[in-house]
Amino acid sequence: MEEYVWENSSSEKNVLQTLLQMRASDGSSVAPSREELLGTKEVEDYQKCIVQLKNEGENEENLSQYKESVKRLLNLA
């Protein structure tokens, strides 16, 4: 079975784009670097959940963890 790779994936690109747009709408004058965004706990948790979901498939636990990681990522939790 092929393992999902996060680096340069559409998921990684989309989360970076979303976070940059969120920061821009907050009025932040300095855009964080790609490395700064990818190094945040929220993005690392999201990455872990995406990889787990893609590699292990959908089950109740994986979907719940993914849901919570998205809420934290978007500051909804």
Contact map, one row per residue, 1 for C-alpha under 8 A:
11100000000000000000000000000000000000000000000000000000000000000000000000000
11110000000000000000000000000000000000000000000000000000000000000000000000000
11111000000000000000000000000000000000000000000000000010000000000000000000000
01111100000000000000000000000000000000000000000000100110000000000000000000000
00111111100000000000000000000000000000000000000000100000000000000000000000000
00011111101100000000000000000000000000000000001000100000000000000000000000000
00001111100100000000000000000000000000000000000000000000000000000000000000000
00001111110110000000000000000000000000000000000000000000000000000000000000000
00001111111110000000000000000000000000000000000000000000000000000000000000000
00000001111111000000000000000000000000000000000000000000000000000000000000000
00000100111111100000000000000000000000000000000000000000000000000000000000000
00000111111111110000000000000000000000000000001000000000000000000000000000000
00000001111111111000000000000000000000000000000000000000000000000000000000000
00000000011111111100000000000000000000000000000000000000000000000000000000000
00000000001111111110000000000000000000000010000000000000000000000000000000000
00000000000111111111000000000000010011000000000000000000000000000000000000000
00000000000011111111100000000000000000000000000000000000000000000000000000000
00000000000001111111110000000000000000000000000000000000000000000000000000000
00000000000000111111111000000000000010000000000000000000000000000000000000000
00000000000000011111111100000011000000000000000000000000000000000000000000000
00000000000000001111111110000000000000000000000000000000000000000000000000000
00000000000000000111111111000000000000000000000000000000000000000000000000000
00000000000000000011111111110010000000000000000000000000000000000000000000000
00000000000000000001111111111010000000000000000000000000000000000000000000000
00000000000000000000111111110000000000000000000000000000000000000000000000000
00000000000000000000011111110000000000000000000000000000000000000000000000000
00000000000000000000001111111000000000000000000000000000000000000000000000000
00000000000000000000001111111110000000000000000000000000000000000000000000000
00000000000000000000000100111110000000000000000000000000000000000000000000000
00000000000000000000000000011111000000000000000000000000000000000000000000000
00000000000000000001001100011111100000000000000000000000000000000000000000000
00000000000000000001000000000111110110000000000000000000000000000000000000000
00000000000000000000000000000011111110000000000000000000000000000000000000000
00000000000000010000000000000001111111000000000000000000000000000000000000000
00000000000000000000000000000000111111100000000000000000000000000000000000000
00000000000000000000000000000001111111110000000000000000000000000000000000000
00000000000000010010000000000001111111110010000000000000000000000000000000000
00000000000000010000000000000000011111110011000000000000000000000000000000000
00000000000000000000000000000000001111111011000000000000000000000000000000000
00000000000000000000000000000000000111111111000000000000000000000000000000000
00000000000000000000000000000000000000111111100000000000000000000000000000000
00000000000000000000000000000000000000011111110000000000000000000000100110000
00000000000000100000000000000000000011111111111000000000000000000000000010000
00000000000000000000000000000000000001111111111100000000000000000000000000000
00000000000000000000000000000000000000001111111110000000000000000000100000000
00000000000000000000000000000000000000000111111111000000000000000100110010000
00000100000100000000000000000000000000000011111111100000000000000000000000000
00000000000000000000000000000000000000000001111111110000000000000000000000000
00000000000000000000000000000000000000000000111111111000000001001100100000000
00000000000000000000000000000000000000000000011111111100000000000100000000000
00011100000000000000000000000000000000000000001111111110000000000000000000000
00000000000000000000000000000000000000000000000111111111100001000000000000000
00000000000000000000000000000000000000000000000011111111110001100100000000000
00010000000000000000000000000000000000000000000001111111110000000000000000000
00110000000000000000000000000000000000000000000000111111100000000000000000000
00000000000000000000000000000000000000000000000000011111110000000000000000000
00000000000000000000000000000000000000000000000000011111111001000000000000000
00000000000000000000000000000000000000000000000000001101111101100000000000000
00000000000000000000000000000000000000000000000000000000111111100000000000000
00000000000000000000000000000000000000000000000000000000011111110000000000000
00000000000000000000000000000000000000000000000000000000001111111000000000000
00000000000000000000000000000000000000000000000010011000111111111100000000000
00000000000000000000000000000000000000000000000000001000011111111110000000000
00000000000000000000000000000000000000000000000000000000000111111111000000000
00000000000000000000000000000000000000000000000010000000000011111111100000000
00000000000000000000000000000000000000000000010011001000000001111111110000000
00000000000000000000000000000000000000000000000000000000000000111111111000000
00000000000000000000000000000000000000000000000000000000000000011111111100001
00000000000000000000000000000000000000000100110010000000000000001111111110000
00000000000000000000000000000000000000000000010000000000000000000111111111000
00000000000000000000000000000000000000000000000000000000000000000011111111111
00000000000000000000000000000000000000000100000000000000000000000001111111111
00000000000000000000000000000000000000000110010000000000000000000000111111110
00000000000000000000000000000000000000000000000000000000000000000000011111111
00000000000000000000000000000000000000000000000000000000000000000000001111111
00000000000000000000000000000000000000000000000000000000000000000000001111111
00000000000000000000000000000000000000000000000000000000000000000001001101111
